[in-house]
Amino acid sequence: MSSDLSGMRAGGSDPRIDRLEVRVYTVPADELEADGTIAWDSTTMVLVRAHSGGVIGTGWTYGRRTSISCGSHSRRASNSGMDP
């Protein structure tokens, strides 16, 4: 396994986040789903691509649309150009 250190800043600190791409997708369920406490008819997924020092990392999560939408927008605004 090799490590790409091209995004490291002078002094050896972690690379900065240059840009975040956040995409939100809602996937409808074939039929109503339930777990005994709540029922839902779709699943919302968030896909995030973090750009840092020429390297791109990808992550994802899922949850309720309202919680994901609020969090995604605030993280995108506050983390761009910040240290991870």
Secondary structure as GFF3:
##gff-version 3
##sequence-region A 1 84
A	DSSP	beta_strand	19	34	.	.	.	ID=ss1
A	DSSP	beta_strand	39	52	.	.	.	ID=ss2
A	DSSP	beta_strand	55	63	.	.	.	ID=ss3
A	DSSP	alpha_helix	65	79	.	.	.	ID=ss4
###
